[in-house]
Amino acid sequence: MLYEVAVCPHCGYAYHKSMVRTFGPFMEFVREIYIKPLQKPMSICQERTLDDAIASFKLAYLVAKASMEESLVMANIAIKIAWLYRLKEEKKLEIHYLRSARDFYGQAFASNKEGEERIHFLYAELSLRIGETEEAKKGFSHLISGRDVSDKYKKLARNRWEDYKYNTAKKEKNVNEG
């Protein structure tokens, strides 16, 4: 994951394989608004540290945002930034990017019918992880009770929600006993 984003060492342009708007009028806008102001050589073309990977993903995030990539692309980049912050044990920044990913997945509901079940599951899971239990409950409930939802995602949602309830009850029991 440290090397998923390619970064130009001269201008700072960053590219991830999931990005599709990498040429045309978008790129001129990206160059003018984001890349030219950086005006600093990037030295992350060799062995990368966790900080280098975070910097490269953040650059890709900016480029993707400026080039108006689809919400699903933005969500996938944001969740990877969150994972990198989790590895660094920076909880506040991890939650920030998990929330961004969750919000982008929410926007993707309307525009991506193909992976709708997966997006609903990720939305509910991320809501749970950032502490928005009611939003997670709605998401999992939609999957569990949906008529057109595949058995695979019904089962995944049911198992995840039951795990959450079990772990929450277990924590409450430990607090009451301790």
C-alpha positions, 0 to 999 in steps of 0.5 A: 500500500505504501507504493500505490500512488505514483508521484511526479518528483518534479511537480507533485502530481499524484496518480492512483490506478483507480483514477480515471480523469487523468487528462483533458480539461480536468488536468489543466485545472489540477495543474493550475490550482493544485500542482503549480502552487506546490512548486516543490520537488517531492522526494518520495520516489525511493523507499517510502515511509508511512509518512511518505505514503500518507503524503502521496495518498493526500496528493492523490486525494487532492488531484482526484477531488480537483478533477472531480473523480467519482465519489467511489474513487474518493471514498477508496482513497480516503479509506486508505489514508485512514488505514495509514493513520491507523498504522501510525496510531493517529486516531483523530486523523483516522476517524477524520478520513473514515468519516470522509470515506463514509460520506463519499460512500453515501454519495455513491449510493445514487450513482453506483447501482452495480456495487450498491450492496457493497457500498451500503455495507461499507457505509454502515461499517464505517458509521459503526467505526466512527461511533455513529451507531444509529446511522450504522443501525439504519445501514445494516437494517436496510441490508438485513431486511431488503428484499432485493439484497443478496443472501451474502450481504444479508448474512454479512450485515446480520453477523456484523451487527450481532458481533457489535451487539455482543461486544457492546454487551460484553463491555457493559458487563465488564464495566458493571462488574469492575 
